[in-house]
Amino acid sequence: MLFKSITIRVRYNETDQMGIVNNANYPTYFEIGRTELFRDIGLAYCDLEKDNILLPVSELYVKYFRSAFYDDVLTVKTILNDMPVSRMKLEYEIANQHGELITTGYTQLAFLNGETKRPMRIPLKIKELLMPFF
């Protein structure tokens, strides 16, 4: 298993008139968590794209438990439970500064060849970086 936790402070522009985070922002929080997890193991998106490896989101699920508010400090935990084969499923948990669970969810990413835009199995480069965690 591989996981990473990061913190994000809710910005004013992410909220509605009542100071509540708009639900459309949570997938962005997931993306930030995912990007930082990848970066930690040496998988910067810009390097993957240079190698013609694309990782588009093919599935997104979000479950809301409570609201987050302007200026809250959120902890985004990103979890990769299984070694990917042709798709990568990442799970997310978001909690506020009081430890209360706000949101959970997951994204499914597909491995695509950047030149052909066709699905492919996990590239060796990514598999080698993930092996120590499984």
C-alpha positions in Angstrom: 0.0 0.0 0.0 1.1 3.5 -0.8 -0.3 6.7 0.8 0.3 10.3 1.3 -1.4 13.0 3.4 -1.2 16.7 2.5 -3.0 19.8 3.9 -4.9 22.4 2.0 -6.4 25.6 3.4 -9.8 26.4 1.9 -9.6 29.6 -0.1 -12.4 32.1 -0.3 -13.0 31.5 -4.1 -13.8 27.8 -3.3 -16.8 28.7 -1.2 -20.4 29.9 -1.8 -22.0 33.0 -0.2 -22.4 31.0 3.1 -18.7 30.1 3.3 -19.3 26.5 2.4 -16.9 24.7 0.0 -18.7 24.1 -3.3 -18.9 20.4 -4.0 -17.2 20.8 -7.4 -13.9 21.6 -5.6 -13.4 18.2 -4.0 -12.2 16.5 -7.3 -9.6 19.2 -7.4 -8.5 18.4 -3.9 -8.2 14.8 -5.0 -6.0 15.8 -7.9 -3.7 17.8 -5.7 -3.3 14.8 -3.4 -2.7 12.4 -6.3 -0.1 14.8 -7.9 1.8 15.1 -4.6 1.7 11.3 -4.0 3.1 10.7 -7.5 5.7 13.4 -7.1 6.9 11.8 -3.8 7.8 8.6 -5.6 9.3 10.3 -8.7 6.3 10.4 -11.0 5.9 14.0 -12.0 3.1 14.4 -14.5 5.3 16.5 -16.8 8.0 13.7 -16.9 5.3 11.1 -17.7 4.0 13.2 -20.6 7.5 13.6 -22.0 7.6 9.8 -22.0 4.3 9.7 -23.9 2.4 8.3 -20.9 -1.0 9.8 -20.1 -3.1 9.1 -17.0 -6.6 10.4 -17.7 -9.3 10.0 -15.1 -11.8 7.4 -16.4 -14.0 7.3 -13.3 -14.7 9.6 -10.4 -16.7 9.0 -7.2 -17.3 11.4 -4.3 -19.3 10.8 -1.1 -20.0 13.8 1.1 -20.4 13.5 4.9 -20.3 17.1 6.1 -19.4 20.6 4.9 -16.0 22.2 4.8 -15.8 26.0 5.3 -13.7 28.9 4.3 -10.3 28.9 6.0 -10.6 25.3 7.2 -7.4 23.3 7.0 -8.2 20.1 5.3 -6.1 16.9 5.3 -6.3 15.0 2.0 -5.1 11.4 2.3 -4.5 9.7 -1.0 -4.2 5.9 -1.0 -3.2 3.3 -3.6 -4.2 -0.1 -2.2 -3.3 -2.4 -5.2 -0.6 -2.6 -7.8 -2.1 -1.3 -11.0 -2.2 -3.4 -14.2 -4.1 -1.4 -16.9 -5.8 1.1 -14.6 -4.9 2.7 -11.3 -7.5 3.2 -8.6 -6.7 5.8 -6.0 -8.9 6.4 -2.9 -9.2 9.6 -0.9 -10.2 10.7 2.5 -10.6 14.4 3.4 -10.9 15.5 7.0 -11.1 18.9 8.6 -8.7 20.3 11.3 -10.9 18.7 14.0 -10.3 15.3 12.5 -14.0 15.1 11.2 -14.4 13.2 8.0 -15.7 15.5 5.3 -15.5 13.5 2.1 -14.3 10.2 0.7 -14.0 9.1 -2.9 -11.9 7.5 -5.6 -10.6 8.0 -9.0 -9.8 5.4 -11.6 -7.0 6.4 -14.0 -6.3 4.7 -17.3 -2.8 4.3 -18.8 -2.7 5.7 -22.3 0.0 5.8 -24.9 0.5 9.5 -25.6 1.1 9.1 -29.3 -1.7 6.7 -30.1 -4.1 7.7 -27.3 -4.8 4.0 -26.9 -5.0 2.1 -23.6 -1.9 0.2 -22.5 -0.7 -1.8 -19.5 1.2 -0.2 -16.7 4.5 1.1 -18.1 7.6 -0.6 -16.7 8.9 2.8 -15.4 5.8 3.2 -13.2 5.7 -0.4 -12.2 9.3 -0.3 -11.0 8.6 2.8 -8.9 5.5 1.2 -7.3 6.9 -2.3 -6.6 8.5 -1.5 -3.2 5.1 -0.6 -1.8 3.4 -3.9 -2.7 
